Amino acid sequence: MRDVADLVGITERAVQRIVNELSEAGYLQVTKEGRRNIYEVHSELPLRHPIESHRSVGELLGLLKTDGEA
């Protein structure tokens, strides 16, 4: 979470809050593996805002990919 906070320019606490909200809403599945957490994004789910609910999380993430990412 520290890396994400630094990359995005927000506090680690803010990242934790966002991850918790997304997890509670079903968009993320958090699994503990040893001392680390593994995060799985449910990309098939629709975006939450009513205006954008016809689009999926995966479509949004596809726009954010950089060259060479799968």
HUZI-V829827 format. One line per field, one symbol per residue. ss: DSSP state (@ for helix, = for strand, . for the rest). A space follows every 10 residues. Layout:
ss=???
//
This chain:
ss=.@@@@@@@.. .@@@@@@@@@ @@@@...=== ===..===== =....=...@ @@...=@@@@ @@@@......
//
